Amino acid sequence: MDDCNPKLNEAAHQEGANLVRLKDLTDPIVLFMFDYWKEKRGSRLMPSPNDMNPVDFARLMPHLQMVQVDWEPFDLSYRLLGEEIAGVHGGNYSGRAVLELNAVSDGFGTMMFELFRAVATDRRPYAAGGTLASLGRGYTGFQGVYMPLCADGEKVNRIICCSSYEVREGLGLSGVSATTNRE
């Protein structure tokens, strides 16, 4: 999955959101959480949920989400959704299936489901960034990192995500202020 499926992004009205290289992340909130995940991973493919101590990143809780991964049958649901994320996406979806977000914003649940599926099946982190349409807040610049967790050393059972948003008046899909004219 080298790039977000443009058809999924388009269907979710999120043409400005794309996968980015992990090494291109710049947001300090996102980088802190990614570095923490790497530290807890050590030499393993991924850390265990038990390795993650919320006391270590309590100040970031508004920027975090935890996704439950079930394999038989494959399904994804939100266990935790921080206030910052809930505000951008129009509500707290804790306890709900990821695909239920399609009822809130057409196609958004499917787009997120496919991203989370890639994290779970590839057993590696992904990053995204750009501009997304937030519910009721216009366009929002963002960066996010989506990292697998594994209790048994093999199969991903949770995904921890950290996202940082910049809500600005007049932000368009390009991420450039609509009032700014650049030649």
C-alpha positions as CSV (number, residue, x, y, z in Angstrom):
1,M,0.0,0.0,0.0
2,D,2.3,2.7,-1.3
3,D,-0.4,5.3,-1.6
4,C,-3.9,5.8,-0.4
5,N,-6.4,4.4,-2.9
6,P,-7.6,7.6,-4.6
7,K,-11.0,6.0,-5.3
8,L,-11.5,5.4,-1.6
9,N,-10.3,8.9,-0.7
10,E,-12.6,10.4,-3.4
11,A,-15.6,8.3,-2.2
12,A,-14.9,9.6,1.4
13,H,-14.6,13.2,0.1
14,Q,-11.0,13.2,1.4
15,E,-9.0,13.8,-1.8
16,G,-6.4,15.8,0.2
17,A,-5.5,13.0,2.5
18,N,-2.7,10.7,1.5
19,L,-0.2,8.2,2.9
20,V,3.2,9.8,3.6
21,R,6.5,8.2,4.3
22,L,7.1,7.7,8.0
23,K,10.4,9.6,7.8
24,D,8.6,12.6,6.4
25,L,6.5,13.1,9.6
26,T,7.2,16.5,11.2
27,D,4.4,17.1,13.7
28,P,6.0,16.9,17.3
29,I,2.9,15.2,18.8
30,V,2.9,12.5,16.1
31,L,6.6,12.1,16.3
32,F,6.6,11.7,20.0
33,M,4.1,8.9,19.8
34,F,5.9,7.2,16.9
35,D,9.2,7.4,18.8
36,Y,7.5,6.0,21.9
37,W,6.1,3.1,19.9
38,K,9.5,2.3,18.4
39,E,11.1,2.4,21.8
40,K,8.6,0.0,23.2
41,R,8.9,-2.3,20.1
42,G,12.6,-2.7,20.6
43,S,13.9,-5.5,18.4
44,R,10.4,-7.0,17.9
45,L,8.2,-6.4,14.9
46,M,5.8,-4.4,17.1
47,P,5.1,-3.9,20.8
48,S,2.4,-5.5,22.9
49,P,-0.6,-3.5,24.1
50,N,0.8,-4.2,27.6
51,D,4.0,-2.3,26.8
52,M,2.1,0.9,26.3
53,N,1.8,2.8,29.6
54,P,-0.8,5.7,29.3
55,V,1.0,7.5,32.1
56,D,3.9,8.0,29.6
57,F,1.7,9.8,27.1
58,A,-1.2,11.1,29.1
59,R,-0.9,14.6,27.7
60,L,-1.4,13.2,24.2
61,M,-4.7,11.3,25.0
62,P,-6.8,13.9,23.1
63,H,-4.8,13.0,20.0
64,L,-5.0,9.2,20.3
65,Q,-7.3,6.5,19.1
66,M,-7.2,2.7,19.8
67,V,-8.7,0.3,17.3
68,Q,-9.6,-3.3,18.2
69,V,-8.7,-5.8,15.5
70,D,-10.8,-9.0,15.4
71,W,-9.8,-11.7,12.9
72,E,-12.6,-14.3,12.7
73,P,-14.3,-12.7,11.0
74,F,-12.1,-9.7,10.3
75,D,-13.5,-6.6,11.8
76,L,-12.3,-3.3,13.3
77,S,-13.9,-1.2,16.1
78,Y,-13.0,1.9,18.0
79,R,-12.0,1.2,21.6
80,L,-10.9,4.8,22.4
81,L,-11.2,8.0,20.6
82,G,-9.5,11.2,21.9
83,E,-11.3,14.5,22.2
84,E,-9.3,16.2,19.4
85,I,-10.1,13.3,17.0
86,A,-13.7,13.2,18.0
87,G,-14.0,16.9,17.5
88,V,-12.7,16.8,13.9
89,H,-14.7,13.7,13.0
90,G,-18.0,14.8,14.5
91,G,-18.4,12.6,17.5
92,N,-16.9,10.0,19.8
93,Y,-17.3,6.6,18.1
94,S,-15.8,4.5,20.9
95,G,-17.4,1.0,20.9
96,R,-18.6,1.3,17.3
97,A,-17.4,-0.5,14.3
98,V,-15.1,1.5,12.0
99,L,-17.5,0.9,9.0
100,E,-20.3,2.6,11.0
101,L,-18.6,5.9,10.2
102,N,-20.0,5.6,6.7
103,A,-23.4,6.6,8.2
104,V,-21.8,9.8,9.5
105,S,-19.7,10.7,6.5
106,D,-20.3,8.7,3.3
107,G,-17.2,6.5,2.5
108,F,-15.1,7.7,5.5
109,G,-15.6,4.5,7.4
110,T,-14.5,2.4,4.4
111,M,-11.4,4.6,3.8
112,M,-10.3,4.2,7.5
113,F,-11.2,0.5,7.5
114,E,-8.8,-0.1,4.5
115,L,-6.0,1.9,6.2
116,F,-6.4,0.0,9.4
117,R,-6.6,-3.3,7.5
118,A,-3.3,-2.5,5.9
119,V,-1.7,-1.8,9.3
120,A,-3.1,-5.1,10.7
121,T,-2.2,-7.4,7.8
122,D,1.2,-5.8,6.9
123,R,2.0,-5.6,10.6
124,R,3.8,-2.3,10.2
125,P,3.0,1.4,10.9
126,Y,1.7,3.7,8.2
127,A,1.5,7.5,8.2
128,A,-0.9,9.9,6.5
129,G,-1.1,13.6,6.1
130,G,-2.5,16.5,4.1
131,T,-5.9,18.0,4.3
132,L,-9.2,16.4,5.2
133,A,-12.8,17.6,5.4
134,S,-13.8,17.6,9.0
135,L,-17.4,17.5,10.0
136,G,-18.6,21.0,10.7
137,R,-15.2,22.6,10.8
138,G,-14.2,23.0,7.2
139,Y,-10.9,21.6,6.0
140,T,-8.2,20.5,8.5
141,G,-4.5,20.0,7.9
142,F,-3.3,16.9,9.6
143,Q,-0.6,14.3,10.2
144,G,-1.3,10.9,11.7
145,V,0.6,7.7,12.4
146,Y,-1.1,4.3,12.7
147,M,0.9,1.7,14.6
148,P,0.2,-2.1,15.2
149,L,0.2,-3.7,18.6
150,C,0.4,-7.4,19.2
151,A,-0.2,-9.4,22.3
152,D,1.1,-12.8,21.0
153,G,4.0,-11.6,18.9
154,E,2.4,-12.6,15.6
155,K,-1.2,-11.3,15.0
156,V,-2.1,-7.6,15.4
157,N,-4.9,-7.2,17.9
158,R,-4.9,-3.5,18.3
159,I,-3.8,-0.4,16.4
160,I,-2.8,2.8,18.3
161,C,-3.1,6.0,16.3
162,C,-1.9,9.5,16.9
163,S,-3.2,12.4,14.9
164,S,-2.6,16.1,15.1
165,Y,-4.9,18.7,13.4
166,E,-4.6,22.3,12.4
167,V,-8.0,23.8,11.8
168,R,-7.8,27.1,9.9
169,E,-10.3,29.3,8.2
170,G,-10.3,29.1,4.5
171,L,-8.0,26.0,4.3
172,G,-8.7,24.2,1.0
173,L,-7.9,20.8,-0.4
174,S,-4.4,21.8,-1.4
175,G,-3.6,22.8,2.2
176,V,-3.0,26.4,1.1
177,S,-5.2,29.1,2.5
178,A,-8.0,29.9,0.1
179,T,-7.4,33.7,0.6
180,T,-3.7,33.4,-0.3
181,N,-2.8,33.9,-4.0
182,R,0.6,32.3,-4.8
183,E,2.1,32.7,-8.2
